[in-house]
Amino acid sequence: MLLFCPVCSNLLTVSKMPVNPLWPEESGKNRFECRTCPYMFMITQRMMERKPMKRKEVEDVLGGEDAWANVDKTDVQCPNDKCGNTQAFFYQLQIRSADEPMTSFYKCTSCARQWNE
């Protein structure tokens, strides 16, 4: 919520009331104050409410579950030390600028580990 000064129409900011022996009950409370004129407004009630945000459904940029459908196999060593398989499914995408090589995505045919190069 944005509030504006009724005197000079500038944006009001929130600040704490400094310790003042004349008004000890007001010390430490929040207030709206104008930075250009002496206008102040004490905040006496809660001026905030929480609203839960709904999460959007996110589409997988790299194809999601169907990314590995109808892909080719190649001979490449699986990086999983326990697997030792030498074949993997792969596909290539141009994810950087055109002057750099394509990125290859791999999925082991044995342990299903995924990696890219």
ROTORPA-876185 format. One record per residue: residue number from 1; z, x, y of N, C-alpha, C in turn. Coordinates in Angstrom, 3 decimals. Last residue first. Layout:
! ROTORPA-876185
<resi = NUM&n.c3 = Z&n.c1 = X&n.c2 = Y&ca.c3 = Z&ca.c1 = X&ca.c2 = Y&c.c3 = Z&c.c1 = X&c.c2 = Y>
...
//
This chain:
! ROTORPA-876185
<resi = 117&n.c3 = -21.799&n.c1 = 27.140&n.c2 = -32.414&ca.c3 = -22.169&ca.c1 = 28.491&ca.c2 = -31.967&c.c3 = -23.171&c.c1 = 28.387&c.c2 = -30.844>
<resi = 116&n.c3 = -19.109&n.c1 = 25.222&n.c2 = -33.848&ca.c3 = -20.370&ca.c1 = 25.362&ca.c2 = -33.119&c.c3 = -20.557&c.c1 = 26.813&c.c2 = -32.696>
<resi = 115&n.c3 = -17.779&n.c1 = 23.323&n.c2 = -36.621&ca.c3 = -17.736&ca.c1 = 24.391&ca.c2 = -35.634&c.c3 = -19.073&c.c1 = 24.447&c.c2 = -34.909>
<resi = 114&n.c3 = -15.855&n.c1 = 21.542&n.c2 = -39.033&ca.c3 = -16.905&ca.c1 = 21.549&ca.c2 = -38.018&c.c3 = -16.688&c.c1 = 22.707&c.c2 = -37.055>
<resi = 113&n.c3 = -15.402&n.c1 = 21.139&n.c2 = -42.539&ca.c3 = -14.955&ca.c1 = 21.753&ca.c2 = -41.287&c.c3 = -16.131&c.c1 = 21.797&c.c2 = -40.316>
<resi = 112&n.c3 = -16.006&n.c1 = 20.128&n.c2 = -45.059&ca.c3 = -16.266&ca.c1 = 19.275&ca.c2 = -43.894&c.c3 = -15.701&c.c1 = 19.846&c.c2 = -42.593>
<resi = 111&n.c3 = -16.026&n.c1 = 21.629&n.c2 = -47.381&ca.c3 = -14.709&ca.c1 = 21.263&ca.c2 = -46.830&c.c3 = -14.804&c.c1 = 20.384&c.c2 = -45.578>
<resi = 110&n.c3 = -18.927&n.c1 = 21.561&n.c2 = -48.058&ca.c3 = -17.841&ca.c1 = 21.521&ca.c2 = -49.035&c.c3 = -16.533&c.c1 = 20.986&c.c2 = -48.440>
<resi = 109&n.c3 = -20.650&n.c1 = 21.728&n.c2 = -45.959&ca.c3 = -20.973&ca.c1 = 20.747&ca.c2 = -46.992&c.c3 = -19.853&c.c1 = 20.599&c.c2 = -48.009>
<resi = 108&n.c3 = -19.472&n.c1 = 21.993&n.c2 = -42.608&ca.c3 = -19.512&ca.c1 = 22.557&ca.c2 = -43.957&c.c3 = -19.782&c.c1 = 21.446&c.c2 = -44.980>
<resi = 107&n.c3 = -21.391&n.c1 = 21.616&n.c2 = -39.849&ca.c3 = -20.365&ca.c1 = 20.934&ca.c2 = -40.633&c.c3 = -20.518&c.c1 = 21.401&c.c2 = -42.071>
<resi = 106&n.c3 = -22.268&n.c1 = 22.798&n.c2 = -36.539&ca.c3 = -22.272&ca.c1 = 22.900&ca.c2 = -37.989&c.c3 = -21.151&c.c1 = 22.078&c.c2 = -38.600>
<resi = 105&n.c3 = -24.411&n.c1 = 22.967&n.c2 = -33.807&ca.c3 = -23.203&ca.c1 = 22.363&ca.c2 = -34.339&c.c3 = -23.318&c.c1 = 22.344&c.c2 = -35.854>
<resi = 104&n.c3 = -25.692&n.c1 = 25.183&n.c2 = -31.422&ca.c3 = -25.801&ca.c1 = 24.684&ca.c2 = -32.792&c.c3 = -24.444&c.c1 = 24.181&c.c2 = -33.253>
<resi = 103&n.c3 = -27.116&n.c1 = 24.952&n.c2 = -28.266&ca.c3 = -25.867&ca.c1 = 25.092&ca.c2 = -29.014&c.c3 = -26.057&c.c1 = 24.459&c.c2 = -30.381>
<resi = 102&n.c3 = -29.892&n.c1 = 26.872&n.c2 = -26.998&ca.c3 = -29.299&ca.c1 = 25.624&ca.c2 = -27.467&c.c3 = -28.014&c.c1 = 25.921&c.c2 = -28.232>
<resi = 101&n.c3 = -29.588&n.c1 = 29.423&n.c2 = -24.375&ca.c3 = -30.014&ca.c1 = 28.892&ca.c2 = -25.675&c.c3 = -29.303&c.c1 = 27.588&c.c2 = -26.032>
<resi = 100&n.c3 = -30.435&n.c1 = 28.928&n.c2 = -20.884&ca.c3 = -29.529&ca.c1 = 29.409&ca.c2 = -21.928&c.c3 = -29.928&c.c1 = 28.777&c.c2 = -23.255>
<resi = 99&n.c3 = -32.049&n.c1 = 27.709&n.c2 = -19.051&ca.c3 = -32.284&ca.c1 = 29.139&ca.c2 = -19.268&c.c3 = -31.326&c.c1 = 29.727&c.c2 = -20.310>
<resi = 98&n.c3 = -31.174&n.c1 = 25.082&n.c2 = -18.802&ca.c3 = -32.371&ca.c1 = 25.339&ca.c2 = -19.607&c.c3 = -32.612&c.c1 = 26.819&c.c2 = -19.870>
<resi = 97&n.c3 = -27.570&n.c1 = 24.867&n.c2 = -19.139&ca.c3 = -28.816&ca.c1 = 24.876&ca.c2 = -18.373&c.c3 = -29.976&c.c1 = 25.340&c.c2 = -19.259>
<resi = 96&n.c3 = -26.178&n.c1 = 23.246&n.c2 = -22.065&ca.c3 = -26.075&ca.c1 = 24.068&ca.c2 = -20.857&c.c3 = -27.404&c.c1 = 24.020&c.c2 = -20.112>
<resi = 95&n.c3 = -26.871&n.c1 = 21.762&n.c2 = -24.223&ca.c3 = -25.751&ca.c1 = 21.269&ca.c2 = -23.418&c.c3 = -25.526&c.c1 = 22.103&c.c2 = -22.166>
<resi = 94&n.c3 = -29.075&n.c1 = 20.844&n.c2 = -26.356&ca.c3 = -29.136&ca.c1 = 21.633&ca.c2 = -25.133&c.c3 = -28.038&c.c1 = 21.109&c.c2 = -24.224>
<resi = 93&n.c3 = -28.199&n.c1 = 20.991&n.c2 = -29.816&ca.c3 = -28.273&ca.c1 = 20.258&ca.c2 = -28.555&c.c3 = -28.359&c.c1 = 21.243&c.c2 = -27.398>
<resi = 92&n.c3 = -28.830&n.c1 = 20.783&n.c2 = -33.319&ca.c3 = -28.793&ca.c1 = 21.564&ca.c2 = -32.085&c.c3 = -28.940&c.c1 = 20.648&c.c2 = -30.875>
<resi = 91&n.c3 = -27.094&n.c1 = 20.575&n.c2 = -36.457&ca.c3 = -28.019&ca.c1 = 20.030&ca.c2 = -35.467&c.c3 = -27.829&c.c1 = 20.826&c.c2 = -34.190>
<resi = 90&n.c3 = -26.386&n.c1 = 20.960&n.c2 = -39.992&ca.c3 = -26.427&ca.c1 = 21.433&ca.c2 = -38.606&c.c3 = -27.362&c.c1 = 20.578&c.c2 = -37.764>
<resi = 89&n.c3 = -24.341&n.c1 = 21.490&n.c2 = -42.890&ca.c3 = -25.241&ca.c1 = 20.634&ca.c2 = -42.133&c.c3 = -25.262&c.c1 = 21.155&c.c2 = -40.700>
<resi = 88&n.c3 = -24.196&n.c1 = 24.517&n.c2 = -44.799&ca.c3 = -23.620&ca.c1 = 23.590&ca.c2 = -43.832&c.c3 = -24.721&c.c1 = 22.711&c.c2 = -43.259>
<resi = 87&n.c3 = -23.233&n.c1 = 26.907&n.c2 = -47.270&ca.c3 = -24.169&ca.c1 = 25.909&ca.c2 = -46.763&c.c3 = -23.452&c.c1 = 24.955&c.c2 = -45.817>
<resi = 86&n.c3 = -21.380&n.c1 = 28.579&n.c2 = -48.442&ca.c3 = -22.454&ca.c1 = 29.211&ca.c2 = -47.662&c.c3 = -23.497&c.c1 = 28.214&c.c2 = -47.179>
<resi = 85&n.c3 = -17.785&n.c1 = 28.590&n.c2 = -48.658&ca.c3 = -19.077&ca.c1 = 27.947&ca.c2 = -48.879&c.c3 = -20.138&c.c1 = 28.594&c.c2 = -47.982>
<resi = 84&n.c3 = -15.162&n.c1 = 29.426&n.c2 = -48.319&ca.c3 = -16.148&ca.c1 = 30.397&ca.c2 = -48.789&c.c3 = -17.523&c.c1 = 29.812&c.c2 = -49.064>
<resi = 83&n.c3 = -12.410&n.c1 = 28.261&n.c2 = -48.025&ca.c3 = -13.592&ca.c1 = 27.565&ca.c2 = -48.538&c.c3 = -14.612&c.c1 = 28.545&c.c2 = -49.132>
<resi = 82&n.c3 = -10.459&n.c1 = 29.785&n.c2 = -46.864&ca.c3 = -10.185&ca.c1 = 29.238&ca.c2 = -48.193&c.c3 = -11.415&c.c1 = 28.619&c.c2 = -48.827>
<resi = 81&n.c3 = -11.460&n.c1 = 30.366&n.c2 = -44.324&ca.c3 = -11.261&ca.c1 = 31.455&ca.c2 = -45.285&c.c3 = -11.050&c.c1 = 30.943&c.c2 = -46.705>
<resi = 80&n.c3 = -13.904&n.c1 = 28.741&n.c2 = -42.594&ca.c3 = -12.660&ca.c1 = 28.490&ca.c2 = -43.309&c.c3 = -12.502&c.c1 = 29.548&c.c2 = -44.402>
<resi = 79&n.c3 = -16.455&n.c1 = 29.146&n.c2 = -41.647&ca.c3 = -15.381&ca.c1 = 29.962&ca.c2 = -41.082&c.c3 = -14.019&c.c1 = 29.744&c.c2 = -41.745>
<resi = 78&n.c3 = -19.140&n.c1 = 29.434&n.c2 = -43.960&ca.c3 = -18.099&ca.c1 = 28.567&ca.c2 = -43.413&c.c3 = -16.963&c.c1 = 29.432&c.c2 = -42.857>
<resi = 77&n.c3 = -22.252&n.c1 = 30.921&n.c2 = -43.314&ca.c3 = -20.914&ca.c1 = 31.104&ca.c2 = -43.883&c.c3 = -19.909&c.c1 = 30.182&c.c2 = -43.179>
<resi = 76&n.c3 = -25.298&n.c1 = 29.224&n.c2 = -43.966&ca.c3 = -24.400&ca.c1 = 29.839&ca.c2 = -43.002&c.c3 = -23.011&c.c1 = 29.884&c.c2 = -43.633>
<resi = 75&n.c3 = -28.268&n.c1 = 27.796&n.c2 = -44.453&ca.c3 = -27.383&ca.c1 = 28.780&ca.c2 = -45.081&c.c3 = -26.586&c.c1 = 29.480&c.c2 = -43.994>
<resi = 74&n.c3 = -28.455&n.c1 = 24.269&n.c2 = -43.720&ca.c3 = -28.846&ca.c1 = 25.657&ca.c2 = -43.525&c.c3 = -27.866&c.c1 = 26.556&c.c2 = -44.257>
<resi = 73&n.c3 = -29.778&n.c1 = 20.939&n.c2 = -43.636&ca.c3 = -28.834&ca.c1 = 21.940&ca.c2 = -44.136&c.c3 = -29.378&c.c1 = 23.319&c.c2 = -43.835>
<resi = 72&n.c3 = -30.165&n.c1 = 18.308&n.c2 = -41.104&ca.c3 = -30.638&ca.c1 = 19.297&ca.c2 = -42.062&c.c3 = -29.510&c.c1 = 20.198&c.c2 = -42.525>
<resi = 71&n.c3 = -29.157&n.c1 = 14.826&n.c2 = -40.890&ca.c3 = -29.274&ca.c1 = 16.185&ca.c2 = -40.364&c.c3 = -29.684&c.c1 = 17.134&c.c2 = -41.478>
<resi = 70&n.c3 = -28.572&n.c1 = 12.012&n.c2 = -41.218&ca.c3 = -29.944&ca.c1 = 12.546&ca.c2 = -41.274&c.c3 = -30.078&c.c1 = 13.919&c.c2 = -40.625>
<resi = 69&n.c3 = -25.570&n.c1 = 11.898&n.c2 = -39.415&ca.c3 = -26.525&ca.c1 = 11.164&ca.c2 = -40.245&c.c3 = -27.903&c.c1 = 11.815&c.c2 = -40.114>
<resi = 68&n.c3 = -23.814&n.c1 = 13.041&n.c2 = -37.676&ca.c3 = -24.156&ca.c1 = 13.808&ca.c2 = -38.865&c.c3 = -25.102&c.c1 = 13.073&c.c2 = -39.810>
<resi = 67&n.c3 = -23.441&n.c1 = 11.166&n.c2 = -35.694&ca.c3 = -24.006&ca.c1 = 12.462&ca.c2 = -35.325&c.c3 = -24.474&c.c1 = 13.247&c.c2 = -36.545>
<resi = 66&n.c3 = -22.171&n.c1 = 8.775&n.c2 = -36.125&ca.c3 = -23.564&ca.c1 = 8.889&ca.c2 = -36.565&c.c3 = -24.194&c.c1 = 10.241&c.c2 = -36.246>
<resi = 65&n.c3 = -19.680&n.c1 = 9.021&n.c2 = -34.928&ca.c3 = -19.761&ca.c1 = 9.036&ca.c2 = -36.391&c.c3 = -21.185&c.c1 = 9.250&c.c2 = -36.889>
<resi = 64&n.c3 = -20.767&n.c1 = 10.687&n.c2 = -31.962&ca.c3 = -19.721&ca.c1 = 10.006&ca.c2 = -32.717&c.c3 = -19.906&c.c1 = 10.131&c.c2 = -34.216>
<resi = 63&n.c3 = -22.527&n.c1 = 11.878&n.c2 = -30.113&ca.c3 = -23.045&ca.c1 = 11.026&ca.c2 = -31.169&c.c3 = -22.013&c.c1 = 10.304&c.c2 = -31.999>
<resi = 62&n.c3 = -21.418&n.c1 = 13.341&n.c2 = -28.038&ca.c3 = -22.211&ca.c1 = 14.062&ca.c2 = -29.033&c.c3 = -22.588&c.c1 = 13.195&c.c2 = -30.228>
<resi = 61&n.c3 = -19.920&n.c1 = 11.535&n.c2 = -26.577&ca.c3 = -21.093&ca.c1 = 12.146&ca.c2 = -25.952&c.c3 = -22.004&c.c1 = 12.786&c.c2 = -26.998>
<resi = 60&n.c3 = -18.682&n.c1 = 8.504&n.c2 = -27.591&ca.c3 = -18.712&ca.c1 = 9.926&ca.c2 = -27.901&c.c3 = -20.022&c.c1 = 10.514&c.c2 = -27.391>
<resi = 59&n.c3 = -17.455&n.c1 = 6.280&n.c2 = -25.187&ca.c3 = -18.513&ca.c1 = 6.616&ca.c2 = -26.127&c.c3 = -18.514&c.c1 = 8.114&c.c2 = -26.354>
<resi = 58&n.c3 = -14.411&n.c1 = 4.702&n.c2 = -24.878&ca.c3 = -15.179&ca.c1 = 5.893&ca.c2 = -24.545&c.c3 = -16.221&c.c1 = 6.134&c.c2 = -25.623>
<resi = 57&n.c3 = -13.178&n.c1 = 1.871&n.c2 = -23.394&ca.c3 = -13.708&ca.c1 = 2.410&ca.c2 = -24.633&c.c3 = -14.648&c.c1 = 3.546&c.c2 = -24.279>
<resi = 56&n.c3 = -10.475&n.c1 = 2.322&n.c2 = -21.122&ca.c3 = -11.860&ca.c1 = 1.989&ca.c2 = -21.403&c.c3 = -12.233&c.c1 = 2.531&c.c2 = -22.775>
<resi = 55&n.c3 = -7.233&n.c1 = 0.951&n.c2 = -20.958&ca.c3 = -8.090&ca.c1 = 2.079&ca.c2 = -21.311&c.c3 = -9.497&c.c1 = 1.585&c.c2 = -21.624>
<resi = 54&n.c3 = -5.693&n.c1 = -0.559&n.c2 = -18.237&ca.c3 = -6.394&ca.c1 = -0.764&ca.c2 = -19.497&c.c3 = -7.292&c.c1 = 0.444&c.c2 = -19.740>
<resi = 53&n.c3 = -2.538&n.c1 = 0.299&n.c2 = -16.910&ca.c3 = -3.993&ca.c1 = 0.438&ca.c2 = -16.825&c.c3 = -4.596&c.c1 = 0.182&c.c2 = -18.205>
<resi = 52&n.c3 = 0.147&n.c1 = -1.693&n.c2 = -15.760&ca.c3 = -0.447&ca.c1 = -0.871&ca.c2 = -16.816&c.c3 = -1.972&c.c1 = -0.872&c.c2 = -16.696>
<resi = 51&n.c3 = 1.676&n.c1 = -1.367&n.c2 = -12.728&ca.c3 = 0.677&ca.c1 = -2.150&ca.c2 = -13.432&c.c3 = 0.074&c.c1 = -1.262&c.c2 = -14.510>
<resi = 50&n.c3 = 4.621&n.c1 = -1.566&n.c2 = -10.907&ca.c3 = 3.854&ca.c1 = -0.848&ca.c2 = -11.924&c.c3 = 2.898&c.c1 = -1.813&c.c2 = -12.596>
<resi = 49&n.c3 = 5.205&n.c1 = -1.574&n.c2 = -7.424&ca.c3 = 5.153&ca.c1 = -2.286&ca.c2 = -8.683&c.c3 = 4.279&c.c1 = -1.501&c.c2 = -9.642>
<resi = 48&n.c3 = 7.212&n.c1 = -1.158&n.c2 = -4.555&ca.c3 = 6.308&ca.c1 = -0.599&ca.c2 = -5.539&c.c3 = 6.319&c.c1 = -1.500&c.c2 = -6.754>
<resi = 47&n.c3 = 9.254&n.c1 = -1.357&n.c2 = -2.767&ca.c3 = 7.899&ca.c1 = -1.673&ca.c2 = -2.313&c.c3 = 6.855&c.c1 = -1.145&c.c2 = -3.282>
<resi = 46&n.c3 = 12.447&n.c1 = -2.670&n.c2 = -2.681&ca.c3 = 11.509&ca.c1 = -1.900&ca.c2 = -3.483&c.c3 = 10.086&c.c1 = -2.322&c.c2 = -3.127>
<resi = 45&n.c3 = 13.849&n.c1 = -2.828&n.c2 = 0.633&ca.c3 = 13.565&ca.c1 = -3.356&ca.c2 = -0.694&c.c3 = 12.549&c.c1 = -2.478&c.c2 = -1.405>
<resi = 44&n.c3 = 14.126&n.c1 = -1.478&n.c2 = 2.995&ca.c3 = 15.324&ca.c1 = -2.097&ca.c2 = 2.424&c.c3 = 15.086&c.c1 = -2.654&c.c2 = 1.034>
<resi = 43&n.c3 = 13.199&n.c1 = 1.062&n.c2 = 4.967&ca.c3 = 12.779&ca.c1 = 0.399&ca.c2 = 3.740&c.c3 = 14.031&c.c1 = -0.153&c.c2 = 3.070>
<resi = 42&n.c3 = 12.969&n.c1 = 0.920&n.c2 = 8.508&ca.c3 = 13.778&ca.c1 = 1.215&ca.c2 = 7.319&c.c3 = 13.260&c.c1 = 0.418&c.c2 = 6.130>
<resi = 41&n.c3 = 10.659&n.c1 = 2.288&n.c2 = 10.576&ca.c3 = 10.967&ca.c1 = 1.043&ca.c2 = 9.901&c.c3 = 11.713&c.c1 = 1.388&c.c2 = 8.623>
<resi = 40&n.c3 = 9.929&n.c1 = 3.631&n.c2 = 13.817&ca.c3 = 10.494&ca.c1 = 3.791&ca.c2 = 12.480&c.c3 = 10.777&c.c1 = 2.412&c.c2 = 11.909>
<resi = 39&n.c3 = 8.143&n.c1 = 5.161&n.c2 = 16.493&ca.c3 = 8.354&ca.c1 = 3.974&ca.c2 = 15.671&c.c3 = 8.885&c.c1 = 4.350&c.c2 = 14.287>
<resi = 38&n.c3 = 7.538&n.c1 = 7.173&n.c2 = 18.392&ca.c3 = 8.884&ca.c1 = 7.116&ca.c2 = 17.813&c.c3 = 9.148&c.c1 = 5.910&c.c2 = 16.900>
<resi = 37&n.c3 = 4.248&n.c1 = 8.454&n.c2 = 17.417&ca.c3 = 5.143&ca.c1 = 7.767&ca.c2 = 18.349&c.c3 = 6.517&c.c1 = 7.609&c.c2 = 17.685>
<resi = 36&n.c3 = 3.051&n.c1 = 9.965&n.c2 = 15.432&ca.c3 = 2.617&ca.c1 = 10.160&ca.c2 = 16.815&c.c3 = 3.492&c.c1 = 9.448&c.c2 = 17.847>
<resi = 35&n.c3 = 3.915&n.c1 = 9.347&n.c2 = 12.923&ca.c3 = 3.932&ca.c1 = 10.761&ca.c2 = 13.300&c.c3 = 3.538&c.c1 = 10.996&c.c2 = 14.758>
<resi = 34&n.c3 = 6.149&n.c1 = 6.777&n.c2 = 12.090&ca.c3 = 4.877&ca.c1 = 7.137&ca.c2 = 12.695&c.c3 = 4.974&c.c1 = 8.593&c.c2 = 13.144>
<resi = 33&n.c3 = 7.736&n.c1 = 6.025&n.c2 = 8.997&ca.c3 = 7.769&ca.c1 = 6.543&ca.c2 = 10.360&c.c3 = 6.365&c.c1 = 6.898&c.c2 = 10.809>
<resi = 32&n.c3 = 9.732&n.c1 = 4.216&n.c2 = 6.812&ca.c3 = 8.375&ca.c1 = 4.463&ca.c2 = 7.276&c.c3 = 8.493&c.c1 = 4.988&c.c2 = 8.691>
<resi = 31&n.c3 = 12.398&n.c1 = 5.586&n.c2 = 4.822&ca.c3 = 11.905&ca.c1 = 4.834&ca.c2 = 5.971&c.c3 = 10.417&c.c1 = 5.116&c.c2 = 6.154>
<resi = 30&n.c3 = 15.165&n.c1 = 5.779&n.c2 = 2.546&ca.c3 = 13.758&ca.c1 = 5.965&ca.c2 = 2.895&c.c3 = 13.382&c.c1 = 5.100&c.c2 = 4.091>
<resi = 29&n.c3 = 18.419&n.c1 = 7.228&n.c2 = 3.134&ca.c3 = 17.538&ca.c1 = 6.132&ca.c2 = 2.745&c.c3 = 16.111&c.c1 = 6.435&c.c2 = 3.189>
<resi = 28&n.c3 = 19.993&n.c1 = 9.254&n.c2 = 4.209&ca.c3 = 19.394&ca.c1 = 9.463&ca.c2 = 2.894&c.c3 = 18.500&c.c1 = 8.337&c.c2 = 2.421>
<resi = 27&n.c3 = 22.022&n.c1 = 7.123&n.c2 = 6.155&ca.c3 = 21.659&ca.c1 = 8.498&ca.c2 = 5.797&c.c3 = 21.122&c.c1 = 8.562&c.c2 = 4.370>
<resi = 26&n.c3 = 23.026&n.c1 = 4.643&n.c2 = 6.715&ca.c3 = 21.566&ca.c1 = 4.779&ca.c2 = 6.690&c.c3 = 21.123&c.c1 = 6.163&c.c2 = 6.209>
<resi = 25&n.c3 = 25.742&n.c1 = 4.963&n.c2 = 6.875&ca.c3 = 25.231&ca.c1 = 4.079&ca.c2 = 5.820&c.c3 = 23.709&c.c1 = 4.169&c.c2 = 5.695>
<resi = 24&n.c3 = 26.150&n.c1 = 6.568&n.c2 = 9.125&ca.c3 = 26.324&ca.c1 = 7.163&ca.c2 = 7.798&c.c3 = 25.775&c.c1 = 6.290&c.c2 = 6.676>
<resi = 23&n.c3 = 25.161&n.c1 = 6.814&n.c2 = 12.003&ca.c3 = 24.755&ca.c1 = 5.814&ca.c2 = 11.019&c.c3 = 24.919&c.c1 = 6.388&c.c2 = 9.609>
<resi = 22&n.c3 = 26.347&n.c1 = 8.981&n.c2 = 13.305&ca.c3 = 26.401&ca.c1 = 7.677&ca.c2 = 13.953&c.c3 = 26.051&c.c1 = 6.534&c.c2 = 12.985>
<resi = 21&n.c3 = 25.805&n.c1 = 11.230&n.c2 = 11.773&ca.c3 = 27.178&ca.c1 = 10.712&ca.c2 = 11.780&c.c3 = 27.308&c.c1 = 9.353&c.c2 = 12.462>
<resi = 20&n.c3 = 23.075&n.c1 = 11.435&n.c2 = 9.667&ca.c3 = 23.436&ca.c1 = 11.148&ca.c2 = 11.048&c.c3 = 24.857&c.c1 = 10.576&c.c2 = 11.065>
<resi = 19&n.c3 = 20.674&n.c1 = 12.994&n.c2 = 7.779&ca.c3 = 22.100&ca.c1 = 12.701&ca.c2 = 7.860&c.c3 = 22.480&c.c1 = 12.567&c.c2 = 9.322>
<resi = 18&n.c3 = 17.428&n.c1 = 11.368&n.c2 = 8.034&ca.c3 = 18.321&ca.c1 = 12.525&ca.c2 = 8.047&c.c3 = 19.787&c.c1 = 12.084&c.c2 = 8.149>
<resi = 17&n.c3 = 15.695&n.c1 = 9.358&n.c2 = 5.781&ca.c3 = 16.487&ca.c1 = 9.321&ca.c2 = 7.020&c.c3 = 17.421&c.c1 = 10.526&c.c2 = 7.004>
<resi = 16&n.c3 = 12.680&n.c1 = 10.514&n.c2 = 4.391&ca.c3 = 14.097&ca.c1 = 10.198&ca.c2 = 4.228&c.c3 = 14.775&c.c1 = 10.251&c.c2 = 5.589>
<resi = 15&n.c3 = 9.485&n.c1 = 8.862&n.c2 = 4.712&ca.c3 = 10.365&ca.c1 = 10.027&ca.c2 = 4.835&c.c3 = 11.799&c.c1 = 9.564&c.c2 = 4.606>
<resi = 14&n.c3 = 6.112&n.c1 = 7.929&n.c2 = 4.590&ca.c3 = 7.454&ca.c1 = 7.704&ca.c2 = 4.064&c.c3 = 8.246&c.c1 = 8.991&c.c2 = 4.216>
<resi = 13&n.c3 = 4.028&n.c1 = 7.108&n.c2 = 7.430&ca.c3 = 4.370&ca.c1 = 7.928&ca.c2 = 6.277&c.c3 = 5.799&c.c1 = 7.628&c.c2 = 5.857>
<resi = 12&n.c3 = 1.485&n.c1 = 5.015&n.c2 = 8.749&ca.c3 = 2.904&ca.c1 = 5.320&ca.c2 = 8.608&c.c3 = 3.124&c.c1 = 6.142&c.c2 = 7.349>
<resi = 11&n.c3 = -1.369&n.c1 = 5.660&n.c2 = 10.732&ca.c3 = -0.820&ca.c1 = 5.466&ca.c2 = 9.402&c.c3 = 0.655&c.c1 = 5.858&c.c2 = 9.373>
<resi = 10&n.c3 = -1.528&n.c1 = 4.103&n.c2 = 13.998&ca.c3 = -1.675&ca.c1 = 5.231&ca.c2 = 13.085&c.c3 = -1.005&c.c1 = 4.914&c.c2 = 11.756>
<resi = 9&n.c3 = -1.153&n.c1 = 2.141&n.c2 = 15.959&ca.c3 = -2.119&ca.c1 = 1.898&ca.c2 = 14.879&c.c3 = -2.390&c.c1 = 3.102&c.c2 = 13.993>
<resi = 8&n.c3 = 0.878&n.c1 = 2.165&n.c2 = 17.840&ca.c3 = -0.298&ca.c1 = 3.014&ca.c2 = 18.092&c.c3 = -1.371&c.c1 = 2.930&c.c2 = 17.006>
<resi = 7&n.c3 = 2.568&n.c1 = -0.042&n.c2 = 17.066&ca.c3 = 2.492&ca.c1 = 0.436&ca.c2 = 18.454&c.c3 = 1.179&c.c1 = 1.173&c.c2 = 18.702>
<resi = 6&n.c3 = 2.612&n.c1 = -0.572&n.c2 = 14.386&ca.c3 = 2.242&ca.c1 = -1.673&ca.c2 = 15.278&c.c3 = 2.095&c.c1 = -1.245&c.c2 = 16.739>
<resi = 5&n.c3 = 1.185&n.c1 = 1.657&n.c2 = 12.054&ca.c3 = 2.124&ca.c1 = 1.521&ca.c2 = 13.167&c.c3 = 1.688&c.c1 = 0.360&c.c2 = 14.068>
<resi = 4&n.c3 = 0.432&n.c1 = 0.440&n.c2 = 8.787&ca.c3 = 0.045&ca.c1 = 1.073&ca.c2 = 10.033&c.c3 = 1.046&c.c1 = 0.746&c.c2 = 11.127>
<resi = 3&n.c3 = 0.487&n.c1 = 1.078&n.c2 = 5.295&ca.c3 = 1.028&ca.c1 = 0.373&ca.c2 = 6.457&c.c3 = 0.696&c.c1 = 1.168&c.c2 = 7.708>
<resi = 2&n.c3 = -0.887&n.c1 = 0.629&n.c2 = 2.144&ca.c3 = -0.939&ca.c1 = 1.378&ca.c2 = 3.387&c.c3 = -0.394&c.c1 = 0.504&c.c2 = 4.516>
<resi = 1&n.c3 = 0.000&n.c1 = 0.841&n.c2 = -1.157&ca.c3 = 0.000&ca.c1 = 0.000&ca.c2 = 0.000&c.c3 = 0.000&c.c1 = 0.899&c.c2 = 1.237>
//
